[in-house]
Amino acid sequence: MSTSVVEVHADPLPEIRADRVWFRWCARHPVASVLVVGFVATQMATTLGYFMPAIGLPELPWPLHNGIVAAPNTPEGTAASYAVGQFMHYLDGIAFTMVFAFLAHPRLPFRDTEAGNFLKAQLFCTILALIAITLLVPFVYAPGKGFGLFSFGHGWQFPFAVWLWHLIFGAHIAALYNPGRVRRQAIADRVSG
């Protein structure tokens, strides 16, 4: 009995990179991709806001605060209040991501590079943090609770935590929303295709 060996030669499988797949999808779905980015960035920052005490900062339960504002007749801390607050919080996060993507990003002064994109998101989110600590917290979320100008009424930790929360939000937006990268990926696809 003889045994034969068959040699099979095949081309190697192309490298599949998740970032290329994502930015390719973004090029085909510009509005849907911004909605996804807004949802993901909001989810990541919100989760980390609950863990701020682990690094010595106050907890930032934005869905709870939004529930108190959006459903004032619902008892605080109930599932109904939290559900309304969660809905409002994600609506805000997605809406601000859309404002960033379609209005602010094209007008901000940084170049359309990886670093420039990151700086655009951080500048935009720093402005959001300033709005939060100067207007929203002292006048909407906790009026009369002594937060004062820039929310320093209870020490530096709270305004710093709010700013850090917004920087985390911005970092996730910058990682997932990058029009320059989308254009470069589209050019690379045309060249290779």
ABEGO torsion letter per residue (X at the ends): XBBBBBBBBBBBBBBBBAAAAAAAAAAABAAAAAAAAAAAAAAAAAAAAAAAAAAGBBBBBAAAAAAAAABAABBBGBAAAAAAAAAAAAAAAAAAAAAAAAAAAAABABBBBAAAAAAAAAAAAAAAAAAAAAAAAAAAABBGAGAEBGGAAAEAAAAAAAAAAAAAAAAAAAAABBAAAAAAAAAAAAAAX
